[in-house]
Amino acid sequence: MFAVVDIAGQQFKVEENSKYYVPKLKADLEAEIVFDNVLVLTQDDSTKIGTPYVDGIKVHAKVLEHLQDDKVIVFKKKRRIGYRKLNGHRQELTRIEITKIA
């Protein structure tokens, strides 16, 4: 069984008892979060597709930690002009565990 859930504007294919990195959520550690924006639900051989969301289905998750992703380096250069620009970015993430799909 899996579901496609809209979490913070991004779509994730989630299964029970699995862990995912999602964009940072405003929740405390060990907090229980409920996502009700389920786009697709697949059980056994049946599939429910929402318009836009499937009614009555919720995905329960637990916040494990807040962290930052690896640094991404952005380097720009124009040759023979002397223009060089270096910039870095670390995205903030939240690690969640899907406890149940109900």
Residue frames relative to the residue before (quaternion, step in Angstrom):
aa qw qx qy qz dx dy dz
M 1.0000 0.0000 0.0000 0.0000 0.00 0.00 0.00
F 0.0952 0.7805 -0.6148 0.0612 3.56 -0.96 0.86
A 0.1761 -0.7633 0.6123 0.1074 3.53 -1.31 0.33
V 0.2974 -0.6964 0.6169 0.2145 3.54 -1.25 0.50
V 0.0627 -0.8277 0.5556 -0.0486 3.55 -0.54 1.28
D 0.3531 -0.6969 0.5850 0.2178 3.53 -1.15 0.74
I 0.0440 0.7928 -0.6017 0.0865 3.58 -0.46 1.27
A 0.8475 -0.1082 0.0236 0.5191 3.57 -0.62 1.19
G 0.7449 -0.4277 0.2211 0.4617 3.58 0.94 0.89
Q 0.6897 0.4014 -0.2849 0.5311 3.60 1.25 0.07
Q 0.3838 -0.7257 0.5264 0.2212 3.56 -1.12 0.70
F 0.0580 -0.7911 0.6089 -0.0066 3.56 -0.93 0.99
K 0.3040 -0.6996 0.6145 0.2015 3.55 -1.09 0.81
V 0.0235 -0.8420 0.5365 -0.0526 3.59 -0.39 1.24
E 0.1372 -0.7465 0.6461 0.0802 3.52 -1.28 0.61
E 0.6143 -0.5582 0.4035 0.3849 3.57 -1.21 0.42
N 0.8455 0.1637 -0.1618 0.4818 3.55 -1.24 0.71
S 0.5708 0.5404 -0.4210 0.4528 3.59 0.99 0.78
K 0.3706 -0.7412 0.5317 0.1749 3.56 -1.22 0.63
Y 0.0622 -0.8011 0.5951 -0.0125 3.55 -1.05 0.84
Y 0.3304 -0.6803 0.6126 0.2296 3.53 -1.33 0.49
V 0.0159 -0.7975 0.6017 -0.0413 3.57 -0.71 1.12
P 0.6446 -0.4825 0.3800 0.4552 3.62 -1.19 0.25
K 0.6682 -0.5511 0.3174 0.3860 3.56 -1.09 0.76
L 0.1868 -0.7765 0.5984 0.0634 3.53 -0.94 1.06
K 0.4298 -0.6763 0.5290 0.2795 3.58 -1.14 0.61
A 0.4275 0.6568 -0.5034 0.3638 3.55 0.22 1.31
D 0.5003 -0.6474 0.4866 0.3062 3.56 -1.17 0.62
L 0.6310 -0.5140 0.4149 0.4068 3.55 -1.31 0.30
E 0.8260 0.1875 -0.1885 0.4971 3.56 -1.13 0.79
A 0.4509 0.6839 -0.4602 0.3423 3.61 1.23 0.29
E 0.3953 -0.6880 0.5586 0.2415 3.55 -1.21 0.60
I 0.0943 -0.7894 0.6063 0.0155 3.58 -0.82 1.06
V 0.1713 -0.7693 0.6081 0.0953 3.56 -1.06 0.78
F 0.1441 -0.7683 0.6208 0.0594 3.58 -0.82 1.07
D 0.0967 -0.8147 0.5700 0.0446 3.58 -0.73 1.03
N 0.5321 0.6075 -0.4093 0.4246 3.59 1.29 0.21
V 0.1461 0.8011 -0.5582 0.1589 3.58 0.56 1.20
L 0.2718 -0.7936 0.5301 0.1236 3.57 -0.67 1.16
V 0.7926 0.0221 0.0347 0.6084 3.59 0.98 -0.92
L 0.0559 -0.7695 0.6354 0.0306 3.56 -1.10 0.77
T 0.0562 -0.7912 0.6090 0.0043 3.57 -0.83 1.04
Q 0.0211 0.7768 -0.6252 0.0729 3.55 -0.78 1.16
D 0.8326 -0.0346 -0.0106 0.5527 3.58 -0.81 1.02
D 0.7836 -0.2735 0.2133 0.5153 3.62 -0.45 -1.19
S 0.6261 0.5365 -0.3465 0.4472 3.59 1.26 0.03
T 0.1363 -0.7791 0.6095 0.0541 3.54 -1.14 0.73
K 0.1384 -0.7682 0.6211 0.0703 3.55 -0.93 0.96
I 0.1163 -0.7852 0.6074 0.0319 3.55 -0.81 1.06
G 0.3441 -0.7756 0.5000 0.1734 3.56 -0.75 1.06
T 0.2060 -0.7550 0.6077 0.1349 3.52 -1.32 0.38
P 0.4290 -0.4946 -0.6277 0.4210 1.84 0.58 2.35
Y 0.7638 0.3160 -0.1907 0.5295 3.63 1.15 -0.45
V 0.4868 -0.6264 0.5214 0.3143 3.55 -1.26 0.53
D 0.3867 -0.7447 0.5000 0.2141 3.59 -0.77 1.05
G 0.8380 0.2608 -0.1834 0.4428 3.55 -1.13 0.75
I 0.6348 0.4988 -0.3428 0.4803 3.62 1.21 0.07
K 0.0149 -0.7897 0.6128 -0.0248 3.56 -0.94 0.98
V 0.2451 -0.7407 0.6094 0.1411 3.54 -1.15 0.70
H 0.1952 -0.7858 0.5816 0.0792 3.57 -0.72 1.14
A 0.0089 -0.7996 0.5989 -0.0423 3.57 -0.91 0.97
K 0.2685 -0.7368 0.6016 0.1517 3.53 -1.31 0.48
V 0.3963 -0.7164 0.5238 0.2350 3.59 -0.88 0.97
L 0.2217 -0.7972 0.5516 0.1050 3.59 -0.73 1.07
E 0.7850 -0.1991 0.1560 0.5654 3.61 0.89 -0.89
H 0.3065 -0.6780 0.6298 0.2232 3.51 -1.41 0.31
L 0.1036 0.8047 -0.5743 0.1091 3.59 -0.86 0.93
Q 0.4164 -0.6661 0.5465 0.2901 3.53 -1.36 -0.05
D 0.4842 -0.6594 0.5027 0.2792 3.53 -1.13 0.78
D 0.6782 -0.4573 0.3661 0.4438 3.58 -1.29 0.08
K 0.5681 -0.6141 0.4305 0.3389 3.55 -1.17 0.60
V 0.2041 -0.7410 0.6310 0.1054 3.53 -1.06 0.91
I 0.2301 -0.7857 0.5646 0.1047 3.57 -0.73 1.11
V 0.1138 -0.7606 0.6375 0.0467 3.56 -0.95 1.00
F 0.0153 0.8061 -0.5884 0.0609 3.61 -0.57 1.18
K 0.0686 -0.7913 0.6075 0.0050 3.56 -0.79 1.08
K 0.0503 0.7959 -0.5996 0.0669 3.55 -1.02 0.83
K 0.1149 -0.7413 0.6549 0.0912 3.53 -1.16 0.73
R 0.3858 -0.7653 0.4634 0.2250 3.54 -0.50 1.14
R 0.8453 0.1926 -0.1993 0.4567 3.51 -1.31 0.71
I 0.6363 0.5080 -0.3477 0.4649 3.61 1.17 0.22
G 0.4279 -0.7075 0.4568 0.3281 3.57 1.16 -0.56
Y 0.4963 0.6456 -0.4319 0.3877 3.56 1.24 0.36
R 0.1557 0.7524 -0.6274 0.1264 3.56 -0.76 1.12
K 0.0049 0.7905 -0.6117 0.0299 3.55 -0.95 0.89
L 0.0985 -0.7890 0.6062 0.0162 3.55 -0.86 1.04
N 0.0558 0.7893 -0.6058 0.0829 3.54 -0.85 1.01
G 0.1249 -0.7920 0.5940 0.0655 3.57 -1.08 0.68
H 0.0853 -0.7952 0.5998 0.0246 3.56 -1.21 0.53
R 0.0802 -0.7650 0.6371 0.0490 3.58 -1.07 0.82
Q 0.3073 -0.7740 0.5317 0.1541 3.56 -0.55 1.20
E 0.3523 -0.7205 0.5554 0.2196 3.59 -0.99 0.82
L 0.0820 -0.8154 0.5727 -0.0189 3.55 -0.85 1.06
T 0.2235 -0.7189 0.6354 0.1718 3.53 -1.36 0.28
R 0.2476 -0.7539 0.5903 0.1483 3.57 -0.92 0.92
I 0.0367 -0.8100 0.5848 -0.0233 3.56 -0.72 1.11
E 0.2320 -0.7258 0.6260 0.1661 3.54 -1.31 0.41
I 0.3547 -0.7252 0.5518 0.2091 3.56 -0.84 1.03
T 0.2365 -0.8062 0.5303 0.1136 3.59 -0.57 1.16
K 0.7934 -0.1824 0.1072 0.5707 3.58 0.95 -0.81
I 0.2645 -0.7063 0.6335 0.1730 3.50 -1.34 0.48
A 0.0624 0.8304 -0.5451 0.0970 3.58 -0.40 1.20
